[in-house]
Amino acid sequence: MIPYGHQSITQADIDAVIGVLRSDWLTQGPTVARFERAVAEYCGAAHAVAVSNATAGLHLACRVLGLGPGDLLWTSPNTFVASANCARFCGADVDFVDIDPRTYNLSPAALEAKILQAESAGRLPKVVVATHFAGQSCDMQALAQLARRYGFALIEDAAHALGGRYLDRHVGSCRHSDMTVFSFHPVKSITTAEGGMVLCNRDGLDTRLRELRSHGITRDPARMDEDSHGDWYYQQIDLGYNYRLSDLQAGLGISQLARLDQFIADRGRLAARYDAALAELPVQRPWQDPAMQSAWHLYVVRLQLDRIGKSRGEVFAALRQAGIGVNVHYIPVHTQPYYRNLGFRAGDFPVAEAYYAEALTLPLYPELTKHQQDRVIEALTKVLQ
Ligand SMILES: *Cc1c(COP(=O)(O)O)cnc(C)c1O
């Protein structure tokens, strides 16, 4: 089976991990600090805080923004469930904003319309989580303008987008947001097996992220409410978690980061090959905004089902049968049973639902060979005939 995504591991990656294994630190230590500085520098952000995974990063981002019971977080229905769950971890409520029909990202126009309704009801969001779907950035200037005008915080869920660009900067610069969260899961741009990172520019936010990452504990006398008892002394000043990344993982991350631009170039070249090969098929290819440079996490086509005469389920099953590991991103989050139990219904976000009914993710990752890609294209062509 040709999978939809796959990590790329070289001997250099293996050597980097072995090097850390032979060092004095296995858990969070100097290699994590180096990884954090390297990602912050790559993205052009002031601070980067490594965490155990992006879900933990989203949770910490919500915590440091003070999200809690009675507050509201809005996100896109076309994302992984973690983008919404982070609010529930904090006891806050979730609502969704429908997507742009071309980019499949959270729509600034739908956001503005929903804000105007919410304003009259006195129920504005405290936080908006914007997912850069498939690796293409959201329209951050439009979102940031609304965030300033209506006083909400903006978190970029950039789990798909490390290595991508918005205007002239890398995603993660936080030029138009409060924080950006990356994932280093094996199918993402680079991997640490499990892992994530939170980036920000505002001094102090990073301190709070670091405290909450490790039990709410500080060793900084300036953060304590009495004089230090000695060098062993620490204080727990908040209720935090163990959301740390290990030095082992960070060693892999640093080694992977050196190949990030190559990974993105490889993904982009394969995406362009799909674009050319699928031009005559009854599918809508992914639209690219010229202001963005996608990290090409996913290559998603929309099946023109009225022209195909088969259901998406039949197309999916036939391709899997042919050894092509197609996938579907995403089941609209508000239609999950957990969210239905909170009152959401099918029909609430029609653009995301119409997109979902036709979406199909084709295999795309740096080590996908042209030969394998040709097999995908041939199988798809045959199924759609
Ligand atoms: C992968 C992913 C996450 C979660 O990442 P983990 O590191 O597995 O916690 C969150 N949001 C989106 C959009 C993702 O694709």
The ligand as an ORCA input file, in Angstrom:
! r2SCAN-3c Opt
* xyz 0 1
  C      -1.756     16.557     13.430
  C      -2.639     17.694     13.835
  C      -2.815     18.103     15.163
  C      -2.330     17.299     16.323
  O      -0.979     17.070     16.316
  P      -0.333     16.080     17.402
  O       1.120     16.478     17.377
  O      -0.574     14.690     16.914
  O      -0.975     16.347     18.717
  C      -3.552     19.242     15.433
  N      -4.113     19.950     14.456
  C      -3.994     19.587     13.166
  C      -4.631     20.435     12.117
  C      -3.272     18.434     12.818
  O      -3.191     18.058     11.533
*
